[in-house]
Amino acid sequence: MQQLLRQLGLERHFRTYDALAHWSDIVGKQIAQVARPLRLDADTLWIAVKSHAWAQELNFQKGTILKR
């Protein structure tokens, strides 16, 4: 399947959709309750958060979230 997606040029779109669909699994239940993904523009993920403090926390955990 992955090879077919790659051949069709859809692998990146599928990976993006998969990440957004599994947001709570990736970031954890606590963060998912206060932050939700809005959209992906090029290589930038836009996220809505409940407060500036949570934005800072997500920025702090950015590396860990990207690895997941």
C-alpha distances in whole Angstrom, upper triangle without the diagonal:
4,5,5,6,9,10,11,12,11,10,13,14,11,12,16,15,14,17,19,18,19,22,24,22,22,26,28,30,33,31,29,32,34,31,28,26,27,25,23,25,24,23,26,25,28,29,32,34,37,40,40,40,37,36,37,36,32,33,34,31,29,28,27,25,23,22,21
4,5,5,6,9,10,10,9,7,10,12,9,10,14,14,13,15,18,18,18,21,23,21,20,24,26,28,31,29,28,31,32,29,27,24,25,23,21,22,21,20,23,23,26,27,30,32,36,38,38,38,34,33,35,33,30,30,32,28,26,25,24,22,20,19,18
4,5,5,6,9,10,10,8,12,14,12,13,16,17,16,19,21,21,22,24,27,25,24,27,30,32,35,33,31,35,36,33,30,27,28,25,23,24,22,22,25,25,28,30,33,35,39,41,41,41,38,36,37,36,33,33,34,31,29,27,27,25,23,22,21
4,5,5,6,9,8,8,12,13,11,13,16,16,16,19,21,21,22,25,27,26,25,29,31,33,36,34,32,35,36,33,30,27,28,25,23,24,22,23,25,25,28,30,33,36,39,41,41,42,38,37,39,37,34,34,36,33,30,29,29,27,24,24,23
4,5,5,6,5,5,8,9,8,10,13,13,13,16,18,18,19,21,25,23,22,26,28,30,33,31,28,32,33,29,26,23,24,21,19,20,19,19,22,22,25,26,29,32,35,37,38,38,35,33,35,34,30,31,33,30,27,26,26,24,21,22,21
4,5,5,6,5,8,10,10,11,14,15,15,17,19,20,21,23,26,25,23,26,29,31,34,31,30,33,34,30,28,25,25,22,19,20,18,18,21,22,25,27,30,33,36,38,38,39,35,33,35,34,30,30,32,30,27,25,26,24,21,21,21
4,5,8,8,11,13,13,14,17,18,18,20,22,23,24,26,30,28,27,30,33,35,37,35,33,37,37,34,31,28,28,25,22,22,20,21,24,25,28,30,33,36,40,41,41,42,39,37,38,38,34,34,36,33,30,29,30,28,25,25,25
4,5,8,10,11,11,14,15,16,17,19,21,21,23,25,29,28,26,29,32,34,36,34,32,35,36,32,29,26,26,22,20,20,19,20,23,23,26,28,32,34,38,40,40,41,38,36,38,37,33,33,36,33,30,29,30,28,25,25,25
4,6,7,8,10,12,13,14,16,17,19,20,22,23,27,26,24,27,30,32,34,32,30,33,33,30,27,23,23,20,17,17,15,16,19,20,23,26,29,32,35,37,37,38,35,33,34,34,30,30,32,30,27,26,27,25,22,23,23
4,6,5,6,9,10,11,12,14,16,16,18,20,23,23,21,24,27,29,31,29,27,30,30,27,24,20,20,17,15,16,14,15,18,18,21,23,26,29,33,34,35,36,32,30,32,32,28,28,31,28,25,25,25,23,20,21,20
4,6,5,6,9,10,10,12,14,15,16,18,22,20,19,22,25,27,29,27,25,28,29,26,23,20,20,17,15,16,14,14,17,17,20,22,25,28,32,33,33,34,31,29,31,30,26,26,28,26,23,22,22,20,17,18,17
4,5,5,6,9,10,11,12,14,15,16,20,19,17,20,23,25,27,24,23,26,26,23,20,17,17,14,11,12,11,11,13,14,17,19,22,25,29,30,30,31,28,26,27,27,23,23,25,23,20,19,20,17,15,16,16
4,5,5,6,9,10,11,12,14,15,19,19,17,20,23,25,27,24,22,25,25,22,19,15,15,12,10,11,11,12,14,13,16,18,21,24,27,29,29,30,27,25,27,27,23,24,26,24,21,21,21,19,16,18,17
4,5,5,6,9,10,10,12,14,17,17,16,19,21,23,25,23,21,24,25,22,19,16,16,14,12,15,14,14,16,15,18,19,22,24,28,30,30,31,28,26,28,27,23,24,27,24,21,21,21,18,16,17,16
4,5,5,6,9,10,11,12,15,14,13,16,18,21,23,21,19,22,23,20,17,14,16,13,11,14,13,12,14,13,16,17,20,23,26,28,28,28,25,24,25,24,20,21,23,20,18,18,17,14,12,13,12
4,5,5,6,9,10,11,14,14,13,15,18,20,22,19,17,20,21,17,14,11,12,10,8,11,11,10,11,10,12,14,17,19,23,25,25,26,23,21,23,22,18,19,22,19,16,17,17,14,12,14,13
4,5,5,6,9,10,13,14,13,15,18,19,21,19,16,19,20,17,14,11,12,10,10,13,13,13,14,12,14,15,17,20,23,25,26,27,23,22,25,24,20,21,24,21,19,20,19,16,15,16,14
4,6,5,6,8,12,11,10,13,15,17,20,18,15,19,20,17,14,12,14,13,12,15,16,15,16,13,16,16,18,20,23,26,27,27,23,22,25,23,19,21,23,20,18,18,17,14,13,14,12
4,5,5,6,9,9,8,10,13,15,17,15,13,16,17,14,12,10,12,11,10,14,15,13,13,10,13,13,16,17,21,23,23,23,20,19,21,19,16,17,19,16,14,15,14,10,10,11,9
4,5,5,9,10,9,11,13,14,16,14,11,14,15,12,9,7,9,9,9,13,14,14,13,10,11,11,13,15,18,21,22,22,18,18,20,19,15,17,20,17,15,17,16,12,12,14,12
4,6,8,9,10,12,13,14,17,15,12,15,16,14,11,9,11,12,13,16,18,17,17,13,14,14,15,17,20,23,24,24,21,20,23,21,18,20,22,19,18,19,18,14,15,16,13
4,6,5,6,9,10,11,14,13,10,13,15,13,11,10,13,14,14,18,19,18,17,14,15,14,16,17,20,22,23,23,19,19,22,20,16,19,20,17,16,17,15,12,13,14,11
4,5,5,6,8,9,11,9,7,11,12,9,8,7,11,12,13,17,18,16,15,12,13,11,13,13,16,18,20,19,16,16,18,16,13,16,17,14,13,15,13,10,11,13,10
4,5,5,5,6,8,8,5,8,10,9,9,10,14,15,16,20,22,20,18,15,15,13,14,14,15,18,20,19,15,16,18,16,13,17,17,14,15,16,14,11,13,14,11
4,6,5,7,10,10,8,12,14,13,12,13,16,17,18,22,23,21,20,16,18,16,17,17,19,21,22,21,18,18,20,17,15,18,18,15,15,16,13,10,13,13,9
4,6,9,11,10,9,13,14,12,11,11,15,16,16,19,20,17,17,14,15,14,16,16,18,20,21,20,16,16,18,15,12,15,15,12,11,12,9,7,9,9,6
4,7,8,6,6,10,11,9,10,11,15,16,16,20,21,18,16,13,14,12,14,13,15,17,17,16,12,13,14,11,9,12,12,9,10,11,9,6,9,11,8
4,6,6,6,9,11,10,11,13,17,19,20,23,24,22,20,17,17,15,16,14,16,17,19,17,13,15,16,13,12,15,15,12,13,14,11,10,13,13,11
4,6,5,6,9,10,11,14,17,20,21,25,26,24,22,19,19,15,15,14,14,17,19,17,14,16,17,14,13,17,17,14,16,18,15,13,16,17,14
4,6,5,7,9,11,14,18,20,22,25,27,25,22,19,18,15,14,12,12,14,16,14,11,13,15,12,12,15,15,13,15,17,15,13,17,18,16
4,5,5,6,8,11,14,17,18,21,23,21,19,15,15,11,11,9,10,12,13,12,8,10,12,9,8,12,12,11,12,15,13,11,14,16,14
4,5,5,6,9,12,15,17,20,22,21,18,15,14,11,10,9,11,13,15,14,11,12,15,12,11,14,15,13,14,17,15,12,15,17,14
4,6,8,11,14,17,20,23,25,24,21,17,16,12,11,9,9,12,15,14,11,13,16,13,13,16,17,16,17,20,18,15,18,20,18
4,7,11,13,16,18,21,24,22,19,16,14,10,8,6,5,8,11,11,7,10,12,11,10,14,15,14,15,19,17,15,18,20,18
4,7,9,13,15,18,20,18,15,12,10,6,5,4,7,9,11,11,8,8,12,11,9,12,14,13,13,16,16,13,15,18,16
4,6,10,12,15,18,17,14,10,9,6,5,7,9,12,14,15,11,11,14,14,11,14,16,15,14,17,17,13,15,18,16
4,6,8,12,14,13,11,7,6,4,6,9,12,14,16,17,13,12,15,15,12,14,17,15,13,16,16,13,13,16,15
4,7,10,13,13,11,7,5,5,7,10,13,15,16,18,15,14,17,17,14,16,19,18,16,19,19,16,16,19,18
4,6,10,10,8,6,5,7,10,13,17,18,19,21,18,16,19,19,16,17,20,19,16,19,20,16,15,19,18
4,6,7,6,4,6,9,12,15,19,20,20,22,19,17,19,20,16,16,20,18,15,17,18,15,14,17,17
4,6,5,6,8,11,14,18,21,22,22,24,21,18,21,22,18,18,21,20,17,19,20,18,16,19,19
4,6,8,11,14,17,20,24,25,24,26,23,20,22,23,19,18,22,21,17,18,20,18,15,18,19
4,7,10,13,17,19,23,23,22,23,21,18,19,20,17,15,18,17,14,14,17,14,12,15,16
4,6,10,13,15,19,20,18,20,18,15,16,17,14,13,16,16,12,14,16,13,12,15,16
4,6,10,13,16,17,17,18,15,13,15,15,12,12,15,14,11,13,15,12,11,14,14
4,7,10,13,14,14,16,14,11,14,15,12,12,16,15,13,16,17,14,13,17,17
4,6,10,11,12,13,11,9,12,12,9,11,14,13,12,15,16,13,14,17,16
4,7,9,10,12,10,8,12,13,11,13,16,15,15,18,18,15,17,20,19
4,6,7,9,6,6,10,10,9,11,14,14,14,18,18,15,17,20,19
4,7,8,7,8,11,11,11,14,16,16,17,21,20,18,21,23,22
4,5,5,7,9,10,11,13,14,16,17,20,20,19,21,24,23
4,5,5,6,9,10,11,12,14,15,19,19,18,20,23,23
4,5,5,6,9,10,11,12,14,17,18,17,20,22,22
4,5,5,6,8,10,10,12,15,15,14,17,19,19
4,5,5,6,9,10,10,14,15,13,15,18,18
4,5,5,6,9,10,13,14,13,15,18,19
4,5,5,6,8,12,12,11,14,16,16
4,5,5,6,9,10,8,11,13,13
4,5,5,8,10,10,11,14,15
4,6,8,9,10,12,13,15
4,6,5,6,9,10,11
4,6,5,6,9,10
4,6,5,6,9
4,5,5,6
4,5,5
4,5
4
